[in-house]
Amino acid sequence: MLRNARGVFAAFVAAWLYVPAALAAAALLAFTTGGAAYVYSGVQGERTLPQELRDVPLLGDAMENLLLRSSGVQAALIGVILGALIGFLIGMIWVFLGPFQDGALDGIATVLGAIVLGLIVGLLYTIYRVVFERRILAITGARRLSRREAAYLLPLVVDAAARLGLRNHPPLLIDDGRDANAFAYTRHIVINQGLLDEFNYEREPIAAVLTHELVHWRNGDPISAAFVRGVALPLYLVQAGGGWLRERARNSVLRFLVWLAFWPVFVTVRYFVVPMQAADSRRAEYRADEGAILAGHRDGMRRVLARFRRSFEGGRNGWVAAVCASHPPNELRLEALEEPGIDYPLPDDDAPALPLPVLLTGTD
C-alpha cells in the first residue's frame, strides 16, 4: 500500500489539506482584486502608484508611463497575481488557523490528527474494496463467465499463470460493455466483451492482455491504487461523480456547467495528483508489458498496443480516466516491446485502418 509513496502524499495533501478549496479561493480573490485594480487605476490614473514609488528615479517614471499606456491592464494583472497567491495561501492555512491560535502544540496535534485520519481512511477503504469487491463489480456490470466463455478464456488464464510461475490466478469476470477494456482488481480480473469483439476472439492478443493483467494482480498494483484512492477519498468521490456527470452531459453548455461546478477538483487531480502518481503508474505498465514478453506474448502485446491510440485500460469514471491518462504513450510501450535485430517500420500492420480518401469528380 505504501509502495507509491509520492502518490499517497499527493492524495493526502490534495484531499485533507483542502487544495481544491484553496484553488477556489485563489480564483475568487484573483478575480476580485484584478477587477478592483483595473477600476482603481482607471479612476486614479498616475496617482495609482504610491508616492514613494513615484519618487524613485527612473523606475517611478517608467511605472507611471506603463500604467498610463496599458489603460489599467498592468494594474489588473498585478492584482490578479497577488490575489491568486494570497487567496491560495489563505485557503491552505485557513483550516489550521484556529488550532494554531490556541497554541503550537494544538496546531501540530491537528496536523498529525489529519495525517492519521487520512491513513486510517485509506486503510479502511482498501479493506472494503478487497472484502466487497465481488459485489461491487456485480453492481457495476461484471458477471460470471458463461459455459462457452469459460471454455475459451479459462485455459488462456491457466496457461498465462503457468508461464508466469504463479500457483493460482484470480477469478475472471466479463463486462458486457463494448469498450475494449480490461482491468485487474485486488481479487478479480475483468475483461470487456468489447475487447473480445475487437480481436474477433483471436487467442494471442487476448492471452497477452490476460497475462498483462495477471502481472498487475500479482504485483499488487490494484492494492496500491485502492490505498491511494482511499487516502484521497473525499477528493475521489467528488472527482468520480463530476467525471461521470461530464461524460453524460449531452451538450457543450451542460459540460461547461459541470466543469464550472467541479473545476477546482478536476484541476487538482489532473495537474497535481496524477503527475505525482505518473512515475509509479508508468513503471507498473512497463512491468506488466515485460511480464507478457516473458510469458511469450510479445507479438500479441504489440498487436494490442498498436490497435489502440491510448491505453486499452480506459477509465470507468473521472478519477480512473485521469489516472489511466498517466500511462506511458502506447508508442513508447511498443518501442520497449521491440525485439533486438528486428525492424519495426511505421505504420504498424495492426494499426487502425485509415479512412479511404474521397475522390471528387468535376461533375455537378
C-alpha positions as CSV (number, residue, x, y, z in Angstrom):
1,M,0.0,0.0,0.0
2,L,2.9,2.4,0.7
3,R,4.9,1.5,-2.4
4,N,3.7,4.6,-4.3
5,A,4.8,7.0,-1.5
6,R,4.6,10.1,-3.7
7,G,1.1,9.2,-4.9
8,V,-0.1,8.7,-1.2
9,F,1.5,12.0,-0.3
10,A,-0.2,13.8,-3.1
11,A,-3.5,12.2,-2.3
12,F,-3.3,13.2,1.3
13,V,-2.3,16.8,0.6
14,A,-5.0,17.3,-2.1
15,A,-7.8,15.8,0.0
16,W,-7.0,16.6,3.6
17,L,-5.3,20.0,3.2
18,Y,-8.1,21.2,1.0
19,V,-6.2,22.1,-2.1
20,P,-9.4,22.4,-4.2
21,A,-10.8,24.9,-1.7
22,A,-7.5,26.9,-1.9
23,L,-7.8,27.0,-5.7
24,A,-11.3,28.2,-5.5
25,A,-10.3,30.9,-3.0
26,A,-7.4,31.9,-5.2
27,A,-9.6,32.2,-8.3
28,L,-12.2,34.3,-6.4
29,L,-9.7,36.6,-4.9
30,A,-7.7,37.0,-8.2
31,F,-10.9,38.0,-10.0
32,T,-11.9,40.4,-7.2
33,T,-8.5,42.1,-6.8
34,G,-7.9,42.2,-10.6
35,G,-11.2,43.9,-11.3
36,A,-10.7,46.3,-8.4
37,A,-7.2,47.2,-9.5
38,Y,-8.4,47.8,-13.1
39,V,-11.2,50.1,-12.0
40,Y,-9.0,51.9,-9.4
41,S,-6.2,52.5,-11.9
42,G,-8.6,53.9,-14.4
43,V,-10.0,56.4,-11.9
44,Q,-6.8,57.4,-10.2
45,G,-4.5,57.4,-13.3
46,E,-0.9,58.2,-12.4
47,R,-1.9,58.6,-8.8
48,T,-2.5,54.8,-8.7
49,L,1.1,54.3,-7.6
50,P,2.1,55.3,-4.0
51,Q,4.1,58.5,-3.7
52,E,7.1,56.5,-2.5
53,L,7.3,54.5,-5.8
54,R,6.7,57.6,-7.9
55,D,9.6,59.3,-6.3
56,V,12.1,56.5,-7.2
57,P,14.4,57.9,-10.0
58,L,13.7,56.3,-13.5
59,L,11.7,53.4,-12.0
60,G,8.8,55.7,-10.9
61,D,8.5,57.4,-14.3
62,A,8.7,54.1,-16.1
63,M,5.9,52.6,-14.0
64,E,3.7,55.6,-14.4
65,N,4.1,55.6,-18.2
66,L,3.4,51.8,-18.2
67,L,0.2,52.2,-16.2
68,L,-1.0,55.1,-18.4
69,R,-0.2,53.2,-21.7
70,S,-1.7,49.9,-20.5
71,S,-5.0,51.6,-19.6
72,G,-5.2,49.7,-16.3
73,V,-4.3,46.3,-17.7
74,Q,-1.0,46.2,-16.0
75,A,-2.6,47.0,-12.6
76,A,-5.2,44.4,-13.2
77,L,-2.6,41.8,-14.0
78,I,-0.7,42.6,-10.8
79,G,-3.9,42.4,-8.9
80,V,-4.7,39.0,-10.3
81,I,-1.3,37.6,-9.5
82,L,-1.3,38.9,-6.0
83,G,-4.9,37.9,-5.4
84,A,-4.3,34.4,-6.6
85,L,-1.2,33.9,-4.4
86,I,-2.9,35.4,-1.3
87,G,-6.1,33.5,-1.9
88,F,-4.3,30.2,-2.3
89,L,-2.2,30.7,0.9
90,I,-5.3,31.7,2.9
91,G,-7.2,28.7,1.6
92,M,-4.4,26.3,2.5
93,I,-3.8,27.6,6.1
94,W,-7.3,28.7,7.0
95,V,-8.4,25.4,8.4
96,F,-5.4,25.3,10.7
97,L,-5.6,29.0,11.9
98,G,-7.9,28.2,14.8
99,P,-5.9,25.3,16.3
100,F,-2.5,27.2,15.9
101,Q,-4.1,30.3,17.6
102,D,-4.7,28.1,20.6
103,G,-1.0,27.1,20.7
104,A,1.7,25.4,18.7
105,L,1.0,22.0,20.3
106,D,-2.7,22.2,19.4
107,G,-1.8,23.1,15.8
108,I,0.7,20.3,15.5
109,A,-1.8,17.8,17.0
110,T,-4.4,18.9,14.5
111,V,-2.0,18.3,11.6
112,L,-0.9,14.9,12.9
113,G,-4.5,14.0,13.5
114,A,-5.3,14.8,9.9
115,I,-2.4,12.6,8.7
116,V,-3.5,9.7,10.9
117,L,-7.1,10.1,9.8
118,G,-6.1,10.1,6.1
119,L,-4.1,6.9,6.5
120,I,-6.9,5.2,8.5
121,V,-9.5,6.1,5.9
122,G,-7.1,4.8,3.2
123,L,-6.7,1.5,5.1
124,L,-10.4,1.0,5.7
125,Y,-11.2,1.8,2.1
126,T,-8.7,-0.7,0.9
127,I,-10.1,-3.4,3.2
128,Y,-13.6,-2.5,2.0
129,R,-12.6,-2.8,-1.7
130,V,-11.0,-6.2,-1.1
131,V,-13.8,-7.7,1.0
132,F,-16.7,-6.4,-1.0
133,E,-15.0,-6.4,-4.4
134,R,-17.2,-9.1,-6.0
135,R,-20.4,-7.4,-5.0
136,I,-19.1,-4.0,-6.2
137,L,-18.1,-5.4,-9.6
138,A,-21.5,-7.1,-9.9
139,I,-23.2,-3.7,-9.3
140,T,-21.0,-2.0,-11.9
141,G,-21.8,-4.7,-14.6
142,A,-19.4,-7.6,-14.2
143,R,-20.8,-11.1,-14.4
144,R,-19.6,-14.7,-14.3
145,L,-18.4,-16.5,-17.4
146,S,-20.9,-18.4,-19.4
147,R,-20.1,-22.0,-20.3
148,R,-18.7,-21.1,-23.7
149,E,-16.8,-18.1,-22.4
150,A,-15.2,-20.3,-19.7
151,A,-14.2,-22.9,-22.2
152,Y,-12.5,-20.2,-24.3
153,L,-11.0,-17.9,-21.6
154,L,-10.1,-20.1,-18.6
155,P,-7.4,-22.2,-20.5
156,L,-5.8,-18.9,-21.5
157,V,-5.7,-17.7,-17.9
158,V,-4.4,-21.0,-16.6
159,D,-1.7,-21.1,-19.3
160,A,-0.7,-17.5,-18.6
161,A,-0.4,-18.1,-14.9
162,A,1.7,-21.2,-15.5
163,R,4.1,-19.3,-17.8
164,L,4.5,-16.6,-15.1
165,G,5.2,-19.2,-12.5
166,L,2.0,-18.5,-10.5
167,R,0.4,-21.2,-8.4
168,N,-3.1,-19.7,-8.9
169,H,-5.0,-16.9,-10.6
170,P,-7.9,-14.7,-9.6
171,P,-11.4,-15.3,-10.8
172,L,-12.2,-14.0,-14.3
173,L,-15.3,-11.9,-14.9
174,I,-17.0,-10.5,-18.0
175,D,-18.3,-7.0,-18.5
176,D,-20.7,-6.7,-21.4
177,G,-19.6,-3.2,-22.2
178,R,-18.5,-2.6,-25.8
179,D,-15.4,-0.6,-24.9
180,A,-12.2,-2.5,-25.5
181,N,-11.0,-2.6,-21.8
182,A,-9.6,-5.0,-19.3
183,F,-8.9,-4.4,-15.6
184,A,-7.0,-6.1,-12.8
185,Y,-8.7,-5.7,-9.4
186,T,-7.5,-6.8,-6.0
187,R,-9.2,-10.3,-6.3
188,H,-10.6,-10.4,-9.8
189,I,-9.7,-9.7,-13.5
190,V,-12.5,-8.2,-15.6
191,I,-12.4,-8.3,-19.4
192,N,-14.8,-6.4,-21.5
193,Q,-16.8,-8.0,-24.3
194,G,-15.7,-5.2,-26.5
195,L,-12.1,-6.4,-26.3
196,L,-13.1,-9.9,-27.4
197,D,-15.0,-8.5,-30.3
198,E,-12.2,-6.1,-31.2
199,F,-9.9,-9.1,-32.0
200,N,-12.7,-11.4,-33.0
201,Y,-11.7,-13.9,-30.3
202,E,-8.2,-14.4,-31.5
203,R,-6.3,-16.2,-28.8
204,E,-2.9,-14.5,-29.0
205,P,-3.9,-10.9,-28.3
206,I,-6.5,-11.9,-25.7
207,A,-3.9,-14.1,-24.0
208,A,-1.4,-11.2,-24.0
209,V,-3.9,-8.9,-22.3
210,L,-4.8,-11.5,-19.7
211,T,-1.1,-12.0,-18.9
212,H,-0.6,-8.3,-18.6
213,E,-3.5,-8.0,-16.1
214,L,-2.2,-11.1,-14.2
215,V,1.1,-9.2,-13.7
216,H,-0.7,-6.2,-12.3
217,W,-2.6,-8.5,-10.0
218,R,0.5,-10.4,-8.8
219,N,2.5,-7.3,-8.2
220,G,-0.3,-5.7,-6.1
221,D,-0.9,-2.7,-8.3
222,P,-4.6,-2.7,-7.6
223,I,-3.9,-2.7,-3.8
224,S,-1.6,0.3,-4.2
225,A,-4.2,2.1,-6.4
226,A,-7.0,1.4,-3.9
227,F,-5.0,2.8,-1.0
228,V,-4.3,6.0,-2.9
229,R,-8.0,6.3,-3.7
230,G,-8.8,5.7,0.0
231,V,-6.4,8.3,1.3
232,A,-7.9,10.8,-1.2
233,L,-11.5,9.5,-0.6
234,P,-13.2,12.9,-0.3
235,L,-11.5,14.1,-3.5
236,Y,-12.0,10.7,-5.2
237,L,-15.8,10.8,-4.6
238,V,-16.2,14.3,-6.0
239,Q,-13.9,13.7,-9.0
240,A,-15.6,10.4,-9.9
241,G,-19.1,12.0,-9.6
242,G,-18.1,15.1,-11.6
243,G,-16.4,13.0,-14.2
244,W,-19.5,10.8,-14.5
245,L,-21.7,13.8,-15.0
246,R,-19.4,15.4,-17.5
247,E,-19.3,12.2,-19.6
248,R,-23.0,12.0,-19.7
249,A,-23.7,15.7,-20.5
250,R,-25.5,15.9,-23.8
251,N,-24.3,19.3,-25.0
252,S,-21.4,21.7,-24.5
253,V,-23.4,24.0,-22.2
254,L,-24.1,21.3,-19.7
255,R,-20.5,20.1,-19.9
256,F,-19.3,23.6,-19.2
257,L,-21.7,24.0,-16.2
258,V,-20.4,20.7,-14.8
259,W,-16.8,21.9,-15.3
260,L,-17.6,25.2,-13.7
261,A,-19.0,23.4,-10.6
262,F,-16.2,20.9,-10.2
263,W,-13.2,22.7,-11.8
264,P,-11.1,23.0,-8.6
265,V,-11.3,19.2,-8.1
266,F,-10.6,18.5,-11.8
267,V,-7.6,20.8,-11.8
268,T,-6.2,19.4,-8.5
269,V,-6.5,15.8,-9.8
270,R,-5.3,16.5,-13.3
271,Y,-2.3,18.7,-12.5
272,F,-1.3,17.6,-9.0
273,V,-2.4,14.2,-8.0
274,V,-2.0,12.4,-11.4
275,P,1.5,13.8,-12.1
276,M,2.7,12.6,-8.7
277,Q,1.3,9.1,-9.4
278,A,2.6,9.0,-13.0
279,A,6.0,7.6,-12.3
280,D,4.6,4.6,-10.4
281,S,1.8,4.1,-12.9
282,R,4.3,4.0,-15.8
283,R,6.6,1.6,-14.1
284,A,3.6,-0.7,-13.4
285,E,2.6,-0.6,-17.1
286,Y,6.1,-1.3,-18.4
287,R,6.4,-4.1,-15.8
288,A,3.1,-5.7,-16.9
289,D,4.2,-5.4,-20.6
290,E,7.5,-7.1,-19.7
291,G,5.6,-9.9,-18.0
292,A,3.7,-10.5,-21.2
293,I,7.0,-10.7,-23.1
294,L,8.5,-13.2,-20.6
295,A,5.4,-15.3,-20.9
296,G,5.9,-15.5,-24.7
297,H,3.2,-13.0,-25.8
298,R,5.4,-10.3,-27.3
299,D,3.6,-10.3,-30.7
300,G,0.2,-10.4,-29.0
301,M,1.0,-7.4,-26.8
302,R,2.3,-5.5,-29.7
303,R,-0.9,-6.2,-31.6
304,V,-3.0,-4.9,-28.8
305,L,-0.9,-1.7,-28.3
306,A,-0.7,-1.0,-32.0
307,R,-4.5,-1.2,-32.3
308,F,-5.2,1.5,-29.7
309,R,-4.1,5.1,-29.7
310,R,-4.4,5.2,-25.9
311,S,-4.1,2.6,-23.2
312,F,-6.7,-0.2,-23.5
313,E,-7.3,0.2,-19.7
314,G,-9.7,3.0,-20.1
315,G,-11.4,4.6,-17.1
316,R,-14.9,3.9,-15.8
317,N,-15.2,7.3,-14.1
318,G,-13.4,10.6,-13.9
319,W,-10.8,9.5,-11.4
320,V,-9.8,6.3,-13.1
321,A,-9.8,8.0,-16.5
322,A,-7.4,10.7,-15.2
323,V,-5.1,8.2,-13.6
324,C,-5.1,6.0,-16.7
325,A,-4.1,9.1,-18.7
326,S,-0.8,8.9,-16.9
327,H,0.1,5.6,-18.5
328,P,3.1,5.7,-20.9
329,P,2.2,6.6,-24.5
330,N,1.5,3.4,-26.5
331,E,4.2,4.2,-29.0
332,L,6.8,4.2,-26.2
333,R,5.4,0.9,-24.8
334,L,5.7,-0.5,-28.4
335,E,9.3,0.6,-28.5
336,A,10.0,-1.2,-25.2
337,L,8.5,-4.4,-26.7
338,E,10.7,-4.4,-29.8
339,E,12.8,-7.5,-30.2
340,P,16.5,-6.7,-30.9
341,G,17.6,-7.1,-34.5
342,I,14.1,-6.7,-36.0
343,D,12.9,-3.7,-37.9
344,Y,9.6,-2.2,-36.9
345,P,8.6,0.4,-39.6
346,L,5.6,2.7,-39.4
347,P,2.7,2.3,-39.9
348,D,2.2,-0.9,-37.9
349,D,0.4,-3.7,-39.7
350,D,-2.0,-3.9,-36.8
351,A,-2.7,-0.1,-36.5
352,P,-6.3,1.0,-37.1
353,A,-7.2,1.4,-40.8
354,L,-7.2,4.9,-42.0
355,P,-10.3,6.2,-43.8
356,L,-10.2,6.0,-47.6
357,P,-9.8,9.3,-49.4
358,V,-12.9,10.5,-51.3
359,L,-12.1,11.5,-54.9
360,L,-14.2,14.3,-56.1
361,T,-15.1,14.5,-59.8
362,G,-15.8,17.6,-61.9
363,T,-19.4,16.8,-62.4
364,D,-22.2,18.7,-60.7
